[in-house]
């Protein structure tokens, strides 16, 4: 931290950086999403950056105050050590996202961990020996012309970030956009380090770390939105099921002569079923459970007309005064019919129940079909909405959970749990 006449500018910059990182951290913890890979390293990165910013703020507060010389020395030491840890956390995060299970990446990480440990020990030792930097009688931070300190403070971070850039650029099986994003995250701290070495005034090292964290979170947010878009597209495609449409129209045609009233009723159910699907494509909010239940009933009446005595349906609806994402219960019921009951020669029963307790609303779909091994269920393919899709939308839109239990030859139970909000509503 170079000596300046107005440290308040640096304090203000560090405080802005701290609150930016704090907001990102709160968002990540509150949403409980983060990323499939590297999430823990990103959270560690955020925590260490916040601590480094606090230490740097304390150091700037003590700048120019002789009585706080010890505080200034210790805070600068802590900030420098945390800066080294940030580099390793950054590298861990990048490797986890771009080089999963890579032996070469693990080897590089081990080398830099050793270098980081040596740097921290050297910096901590300076607090006692003051061989790299000190605080003079006027309370100013004064660097000492020490070759090792130059290597640790300047060359080691630059080499680390250079390694990060090279690792990002040459990552295998990684989209170019992702690689460029990781490079952009890395360039910011490099600019800050170089700035602090060639100028004396406003310090940017720790602020650029905060900006880098913001850039990473922005990338996570964009990728998460892309994932949501992919889920919505999968949802839309799944509801345009030509096989189900063909089978339904065939069933209606076969009833037109023998059972015209039933054909008319089934046509109305099919129209309502299609209307609900079309409404869902433009709906970005939760809907009343009653509306989703009507969709389920339309679907099951159509399937009942097709499979007759092979399909039995039992309802146990004790409450309906809550909201749920559209197309959550119906796809689960569809899975029960299509992959459970109809694959059983004798058919079976689907039981749909809804009830509540003091903290949750619960929806259960139980079938006594063929069952399956849950670890082999991908929830993808076969033209239906995957369980992971439903689970993700329930979690995102109303912080709910999905639990599935299945036993081959016995059946399947899927449980949706929606937490109550204040006032008792979902």
Secondary structure as GFF3:
##gff-version 3
##sequence-region A 1 426
A	DSSP	alpha_helix	8	31	.	.	.	ID=ss1
A	DSSP	alpha_helix	39	62	.	.	.	ID=ss2
A	DSSP	three_ten_helix	66	68	.	.	.	ID=ss3
A	DSSP	alpha_helix	69	98	.	.	.	ID=ss4
A	DSSP	alpha_helix	103	129	.	.	.	ID=ss5
A	DSSP	beta_strand	133	135	.	.	.	ID=ss6
A	DSSP	beta_strand	141	143	.	.	.	ID=ss7
A	DSSP	alpha_helix	147	150	.	.	.	ID=ss8
A	DSSP	pi_helix	151	156	.	.	.	ID=ss9
A	DSSP	alpha_helix	157	169	.	.	.	ID=ss10
A	DSSP	alpha_helix	176	198	.	.	.	ID=ss11
A	DSSP	alpha_helix	205	239	.	.	.	ID=ss12
A	DSSP	alpha_helix	242	258	.	.	.	ID=ss13
A	DSSP	alpha_helix	260	281	.	.	.	ID=ss14
A	DSSP	beta_strand	286	288	.	.	.	ID=ss15
A	DSSP	alpha_helix	289	307	.	.	.	ID=ss16
A	DSSP	three_ten_helix	308	310	.	.	.	ID=ss17
A	DSSP	beta_strand	311	317	.	.	.	ID=ss18
A	DSSP	beta_strand	323	325	.	.	.	ID=ss19
A	DSSP	alpha_helix	329	336	.	.	.	ID=ss20
A	DSSP	pi_helix	337	341	.	.	.	ID=ss21
A	DSSP	beta_strand	348	356	.	.	.	ID=ss22
A	DSSP	beta_strand	360	367	.	.	.	ID=ss23
A	DSSP	three_ten_helix	374	376	.	.	.	ID=ss24
A	DSSP	alpha_helix	387	398	.	.	.	ID=ss25
A	DSSP	beta_strand	401	407	.	.	.	ID=ss26
A	DSSP	beta_strand	411	419	.	.	.	ID=ss27
###
